[in-house]
Amino acid sequence: MRIGWVPVLLQVGLAASAAWAQTATVLEIGGKQVPLAEGPWVAAGDAAGRLDPAATLGGFGMIHNLVLLRPTMGGRGVAAMAEVNANEIGIEDGWGLPADCEPDAARESATLLRGGWDVACWFVTARDWDWTADMPPAWRQAQAAAAQHGLALPHRTVTVGLRVANRMDVIDLRFHLAEGREPPQQEALVEWAVASLGLLEAGLKHGLPAGRALPAFDLGPAALTRAGIVRYRLARLEALVAEGKLTVAEARAQKAAIRDAAARDAAWTLDPATVDGLRWVTEQSGLALSDAVITYVWTARSVQAAALTALQTGLRSARTYLTGWVWSEVSPPATREDTARVVDFAYGGARAVE
């Protein structure tokens, strides 16, 4: 009887080894291509993901939640963890932004697209890991796999995340880099995110070149020597002048435009609903002021002018509300919001308090 268990144990061992095998740098999920950062990755967790908090998006089907690990050079710890959430079946009304791309939610972030359906954003933030806390199934699998292979998991990471989505599909990709003796440089990760977002969007449309992965996290010399993209562009203008491809005047004009764009760049955007609200408040304030001036000029009595102005403002607000309500009742339902809602998945770890 003891000999009979040997084939079974051998099969279990082979299955575990296969699960721990190095994975490809481009994953195929639900008709989409998810590129990973260059370098070795080991598949450690694969389970159904979920929205967090639970939200109704219609019949979205299965969400693939994958966790991949990159062991350290010595093989005793984990240098980086990758977290993927991607849908299997498309929905009809868009997936939205992650909360980490919202203003003031991360150390650095930028939202390139925030339409009702189309979304593209990145962020860099810190994340704390309590491995005794409740986690999604894929992360529990990864924790068990790491323990089986004697790998120590990090308790704090620098996380760089990317989200691309359209009306039907979404890819939410996060890389958690362990903070060691030399923590990842935030500026380099920002440049990495900017360089990688377009490739992830190509993968959403299944348009990646064969085997094309995301760049390595350090980006090497191509990381603009970690000097920042604005300074790099200014240096390139100087080089173009030295090569005779630009005149000094042309370079000076372009430098001014680059500095002006950088000064006006903001990490947040106002959605159309907020803009409409501000427009309505300023419009009503202007109308009330003009009513007060005209009434006072006509009556020469400040008390009557104030009373009539208050009456007209109240009636105008009531008419505006009733008109909007009638149109909302008789018009066909809208297919989407003008701006993307916030949709999060159940992630590993927790946003760090800094």
C-alpha positions in Angstrom: 0.0 0.0 0.0 2.9 2.4 0.8 4.3 1.8 -2.7 1.0 2.7 -4.3 1.3 6.2 -2.9 4.5 6.9 -4.8 3.0 7.6 -8.2 0.4 9.8 -6.6 3.0 11.9 -4.7 5.1 12.1 -7.8 2.2 13.5 -9.8 1.5 16.0 -7.1 5.1 17.1 -7.1 5.2 17.5 -10.8 2.0 19.5 -10.7 3.5 21.8 -8.1 6.7 22.2 -10.2 4.6 23.1 -13.2 2.7 25.7 -11.3 5.9 27.2 -10.2 7.5 27.3 -13.6 8.5 30.6 -15.2 5.7 32.1 -17.1 5.6 34.0 -20.5 6.1 37.7 -20.5 2.8 38.2 -22.3 -0.3 36.6 -20.9 -3.5 35.9 -23.0 -6.6 36.6 -21.0 -10.1 36.9 -22.5 -8.9 37.9 -25.9 -6.5 40.5 -24.5 -2.7 40.5 -24.1 -1.3 41.5 -20.8 2.5 42.3 -21.0 4.6 41.9 -18.0 7.8 43.8 -17.2 10.9 42.2 -18.7 12.6 39.6 -16.6 11.6 36.2 -14.9 8.2 35.8 -13.5 6.7 32.8 -11.7 3.0 32.1 -11.7 2.0 31.7 -8.1 -1.8 32.4 -7.9 -4.7 32.1 -10.3 -8.3 32.4 -9.1 -11.5 34.3 -9.8 -11.3 37.9 -8.8 -14.1 40.1 -7.5 -15.1 43.8 -7.4 -14.4 45.6 -4.2 -16.7 46.7 -2.8 -19.2 44.5 -4.7 -20.8 46.5 -7.5 -23.3 45.7 -10.2 -21.8 46.1 -13.7 -24.2 43.7 -15.4 -23.2 40.3 -16.6 -19.4 40.7 -16.5 -18.7 37.0 -16.1 -15.4 35.8 -14.6 -12.6 38.2 -13.6 -9.2 36.6 -13.9 -7.0 37.5 -10.9 -3.4 36.4 -11.4 -0.5 36.8 -9.0 3.1 36.4 -10.2 6.3 36.5 -8.2 9.9 37.5 -9.0 12.4 35.9 -6.5 15.5 37.8 -5.4 18.8 36.9 -6.9 19.7 34.8 -3.8 16.3 33.0 -4.0 15.4 33.7 -0.3 12.9 36.5 -0.8 10.6 38.2 -3.3 11.9 41.2 -5.2 8.6 42.0 -7.0 5.0 40.8 -7.2 2.7 41.3 -10.2 -1.1 41.5 -9.8 -3.4 41.2 -12.8 -7.2 41.7 -12.9 -8.8 41.3 -16.3 -12.3 40.4 -17.5 -13.2 37.3 -19.5 -16.6 38.5 -20.9 -17.1 42.1 -22.0 -19.8 44.4 -20.5 -21.6 47.2 -22.2 -21.1 50.3 -20.2 -17.5 50.7 -19.2 -15.3 49.6 -16.3 -14.1 52.9 -14.9 -11.0 54.1 -13.0 -9.3 52.6 -9.9 -9.4 54.7 -6.8 -5.6 55.0 -6.8 -5.8 57.2 -9.9 -8.1 59.6 -8.1 -6.6 63.0 -6.9 -4.5 62.7 -3.8 -4.8 59.0 -3.6 -1.2 58.2 -4.6 2.2 59.7 -4.5 2.1 60.3 -8.2 -0.6 59.7 -10.7 -2.0 60.8 -14.0 -5.2 60.2 -15.9 -4.9 60.4 -19.6 -8.4 59.3 -20.5 -11.4 59.5 -18.2 -14.4 59.1 -20.5 -17.5 57.1 -19.7 -16.1 54.2 -21.6 -12.4 54.9 -22.3 -9.9 54.9 -19.4 -6.1 55.1 -19.2 -4.3 56.0 -16.1 -1.2 55.2 -14.0 -0.1 55.7 -10.4 2.8 55.2 -8.1 2.2 54.7 -4.4 3.2 52.7 -1.2 1.4 49.6 0.0 1.5 47.7 3.3 1.2 43.9 3.5 -0.3 42.1 6.5 0.0 38.5 5.5 -2.3 37.4 8.3 -5.2 39.5 7.0 -7.9 38.3 4.7 -6.8 38.3 1.1 -8.3 37.3 -2.3 -7.9 33.6 -3.2 -5.1 34.2 -5.7 -3.0 36.0 -3.1 -3.6 33.1 -0.6 -2.3 30.7 -3.3 0.8 32.9 -3.9 1.5 33.1 -0.1 1.3 29.3 0.1 3.6 28.9 -3.0 6.1 31.3 -1.5 6.2 29.5 1.8 6.6 26.1 0.0 9.7 27.5 -1.7 11.1 29.2 1.3 10.6 32.8 0.0 10.1 35.7 2.4 7.3 38.0 1.2 7.7 41.8 1.7 5.7 43.8 4.2 6.0 47.1 2.4 6.2 47.8 -1.4 6.4 50.6 -3.8 3.5 49.9 -6.2 3.2 51.1 -9.7 -0.2 50.5 -11.3 -1.7 50.8 -14.8 -5.3 50.7 -15.8 -6.7 50.7 -19.4 -10.3 50.1 -20.2 -12.9 50.6 -23.0 -16.6 50.0 -23.2 -16.2 46.2 -22.9 -12.8 45.2 -21.5 -10.4 46.2 -18.7 -6.8 45.4 -17.7 -5.7 46.4 -14.2 -2.0 45.7 -13.8 0.0 46.4 -10.7 3.6 45.7 -9.8 4.6 45.7 -6.2 8.3 46.2 -5.7 9.8 45.3 -2.4 11.5 48.1 -0.5 15.0 46.8 0.3 18.2 48.6 1.1 17.9 50.6 -2.1 14.2 51.3 -2.5 12.9 51.9 -6.1 13.3 55.4 -7.2 9.9 57.1 -7.6 10.9 59.2 -10.5 12.2 56.2 -12.4 8.9 54.4 -11.8 6.9 57.4 -13.0 8.9 57.4 -16.2 8.4 53.6 -16.5 4.6 54.0 -16.1 4.5 56.7 -18.8 6.5 54.4 -21.1 4.4 51.3 -20.4 0.8 52.6 -20.5 0.7 52.7 -24.3 1.9 49.1 -24.6 -0.8 48.0 -22.1 -3.4 49.7 -24.2 -2.2 47.9 -27.3 -2.6 44.7 -25.4 -6.2 45.6 -24.6 -6.9 45.7 -28.3 -4.7 42.5 -28.9 -2.3 44.7 -30.9 1.0 43.9 -29.2 3.9 42.7 -31.4 4.7 39.0 -30.8 6.3 38.5 -27.4 6.6 42.3 -26.7 7.0 42.8 -22.9 7.0 46.0 -20.9 10.4 47.5 -20.3 12.4 46.6 -17.2 11.7 48.7 -14.1 15.0 50.5 -14.1 14.8 51.3 -17.9 18.6 51.6 -17.8 20.1 54.6 -19.8 16.7 54.9 -21.6 15.2 56.1 -18.4 16.3 59.5 -19.3 19.2 59.1 -16.8 16.5 59.5 -14.1 16.6 63.3 -14.8 12.9 63.7 -15.5 11.2 63.9 -18.9 11.1 67.7 -18.9 14.8 68.1 -18.3 15.5 65.4 -20.9 13.4 67.2 -23.5 15.3 70.4 -22.8 18.6 68.6 -23.2 17.5 67.1 -26.5 16.6 70.5 -27.8 20.2 71.6 -27.1 21.5 68.5 -28.9 19.3 69.3 -31.9 20.6 72.8 -32.0 24.2 71.5 -31.9 23.4 69.1 -34.8 22.0 72.0 -36.8 18.5 70.6 -37.0 17.0 73.5 -35.0 17.8 77.1 -34.8 18.5 78.8 -31.5 15.2 80.8 -31.8 13.2 77.6 -32.6 14.7 75.8 -29.6 14.0 78.8 -27.3 10.4 78.8 -28.4 10.0 75.1 -27.8 11.7 75.3 -24.4 9.2 78.0 -23.4 6.3 75.8 -24.5 7.7 72.8 -22.6 8.2 74.7 -19.4 4.7 76.3 -19.7 3.1 72.9 -20.2 4.9 71.4 -17.2 3.9 74.3 -15.0 0.2 74.0 -16.0 0.2 70.2 -15.7 -2.0 68.9 -12.9 -2.4 65.5 -11.4 -6.1 65.8 -11.3 -8.9 66.6 -13.8 -12.3 68.1 -13.3 -15.1 65.8 -14.6 -17.8 67.4 -16.8 -20.4 67.1 -14.0 -18.3 69.2 -11.7 -17.7 71.7 -14.5 -21.4 71.9 -15.2 -22.1 72.5 -11.5 -19.6 75.3 -11.3 -20.9 76.8 -14.5 -24.5 76.7 -13.1 -23.4 78.4 -9.8 -21.5 81.2 -11.6 -24.3 81.7 -14.1 -27.0 81.9 -11.3 -24.8 84.3 -9.3 -24.3 86.6 -12.3 -28.1 86.6 -13.1 -28.9 87.3 -9.4 -26.4 90.2 -9.4 -27.8 91.7 -12.6 -31.4 91.3 -11.4 -30.4 93.2 -8.2 -28.7 96.0 -10.0 -31.6 96.5 -12.5 -34.3 96.3 -9.8 -32.4 98.8 -7.6 -31.9 101.2 -10.5 -35.6 100.9 -11.4 -37.0 101.3 -7.9 -34.2 103.1 -6.1 -35.1 101.1 -3.0 -32.6 98.6 -1.7 -35.1 96.5 0.4 -37.5 96.0 -2.6 -34.6 95.3 -4.9 -33.3 92.6 -2.5 -36.8 91.0 -2.1 -37.5 90.9 -5.9 -34.0 89.5 -6.6 -34.6 86.7 -4.0 -38.0 86.0 -5.5 -36.7 85.9 -9.1 -33.7 83.7 -8.1 -36.0 81.2 -6.3 -38.4 81.0 -9.2 -35.6 80.6 -11.7 -34.0 77.8 -9.8 -37.4 76.0 -9.4 -38.1 76.3 -13.2 -34.6 74.9 -14.0 -35.1 72.0 -11.7 -38.6 71.2 -13.0 -37.4 71.4 -16.6 -34.5 69.1 -15.9 -36.8 66.6 -14.1 -39.3 66.6 -17.0 -36.6 66.0 -19.6 -35.1 63.1 -17.5 -38.6 61.5 -17.4 -39.5 61.8 -21.0 -36.1 61.3 -22.7 -34.6 57.9 -23.3 -32.1 56.6 -20.7 -28.5 57.5 -21.2 -26.2 54.7 -22.3 -23.3 55.9 -20.1 -22.0 58.6 -17.8 -19.9 61.4 -19.3 -17.1 60.5 -16.9 -15.7 57.1 -15.7 -16.9 55.8 -12.4 -14.5 54.4 -9.9 -14.3 50.6 -10.0 -11.8 48.7 -7.9 -11.0 45.0 -7.7 -10.1 43.1 -4.5 -6.3 43.7 -4.3 -3.5 42.3 -2.2 -2.2 44.5 0.6 -3.6 47.8 1.8 -2.9 51.4 0.9 -0.1 52.7 3.1 -0.7 55.5 5.5 2.1 58.0 5.0 
